[in-house]
Amino acid sequence: IPQPLPEPEPKVPGSVRIRFRLPNGTIKIRRFMETERVGVLYSFVESCCPSRNRPTTIATTSTTTTTMGNIMLEIRSGFPPKSLQSKLEQTIMEASLAGESLHCIHTTL
C-alpha cells in the first residue's frame, strides 16, 4: 500500500480535507492531494491505529479464543456506508472523497 505524501498546507491548490473516525474512536483530520490514490488513506489510518498483531477475542459457545494478526482494516464512506476497498486505485478526486467523513473499523477475518 502506498504511503501518503507529506500533508499539504491548507491553501495549496488541489489539497482536500478528510475526516476520519478511527477504530479506537478518535477523530483525525488530515489534508491530502486530490491526485493521491485511495490506498494512501489505508496507510494513513494504519499509521494512526495499527491493525496488525492486535489481539482479538473471539467468543464461541464453549470457549473464548484470543488470536493475533487476524484483523482487517475497513474504511467506509457515504450513506449507506460502503467500503472503499474496491476504489484503492482511484484518486481521492475520482472517488469523491474530498471533505468526506470516513468511518474506519477493524474487522476479524
C-alpha positions in Angstrom: 0.0 0.0 0.0 1.4 3.4 -1.0 2.4 5.9 1.7 0.8 9.3 1.7 2.7 12.4 0.5 3.6 14.9 3.2 0.5 16.8 4.4 -0.1 19.8 2.1 -0.7 23.3 3.5 -4.4 24.4 3.7 -4.3 26.7 0.7 -2.3 24.5 -1.7 -4.4 24.1 -4.9 -5.6 20.5 -5.2 -5.4 19.8 -1.5 -8.5 18.3 0.2 -9.5 17.7 3.8 -10.8 14.3 5.0 -12.1 13.5 8.5 -11.5 10.0 9.9 -13.2 8.3 12.8 -10.6 5.8 13.7 -11.3 2.2 15.0 -10.3 3.4 18.6 -13.0 6.2 18.4 -10.7 9.2 18.0 -11.2 11.7 15.2 -8.3 12.7 12.9 -8.5 15.3 10.2 -5.8 15.4 7.5 -5.2 17.0 4.2 -4.2 15.0 1.1 -3.7 15.9 -2.5 -6.7 15.1 -4.6 -4.5 13.2 -7.0 -3.3 10.7 -4.3 -4.8 7.2 -4.5 -7.4 5.9 -2.1 -4.9 3.3 -1.0 -2.9 6.0 0.9 -5.9 6.5 3.2 -5.5 3.0 4.4 -1.8 3.6 5.1 -2.6 6.8 7.0 -5.2 5.0 9.2 -2.8 2.1 9.8 -0.2 4.6 11.0 -2.6 6.1 13.4 -4.3 2.9 14.7 -2.5 -0.3 13.5 -4.5 -3.4 13.0 -1.6 -5.9 12.6 -0.7 -8.1 15.6 -3.7 -6.7 17.6 -5.1 -9.3 19.9 -8.6 -10.3 19.1 -11.0 -12.0 21.4 -13.5 -14.4 19.7 -16.2 -15.8 21.9 -17.7 -19.2 21.0 -20.3 -21.2 22.8 -17.7 -23.2 24.8 -14.5 -21.1 24.9 -13.0 -17.7 24.3 -10.1 -17.5 22.0 -7.5 -14.7 21.5 -5.8 -14.6 18.2 -3.1 -12.3 16.8 -3.0 -10.7 13.4 -6.4 -11.7 12.1 -7.7 -8.2 11.9 -8.5 -6.3 8.7 -8.9 -2.5 8.3 -12.1 -1.4 6.6 -12.8 2.2 5.6 -16.4 3.2 4.7 -17.9 6.3 3.2 -21.3 7.6 2.2 -24.8 6.6 3.3 -25.4 3.8 3.5 -21.8 3.3 4.3 -19.8 1.4 1.7 -16.3 0.0 1.8 -13.6 1.8 -0.2 -11.7 -1.4 -0.8 -12.9 -1.6 -4.4 -11.6 2.0 -5.0 -8.0 1.6 -3.9 -6.6 2.6 -7.3 -8.9 5.5 -7.8 -7.7 9.0 -6.9 -9.3 10.8 -4.0 -11.0 13.1 -6.5 -12.3 10.2 -8.6 -13.7 8.5 -5.5 -15.4 11.8 -4.5 -13.8 11.8 -1.0 -12.9 15.5 -0.7 -14.4 16.8 2.5 -15.9 13.4 3.4 -16.1 11.9 6.9 -14.8 8.3 6.8 -15.6 5.6 9.3 -12.7 3.2 9.9 -13.2 -0.1 11.6 -11.2 -3.3 12.4 -13.0 -6.5 11.4 -11.9 -10.0 12.1 -11.1 -12.3 9.2 
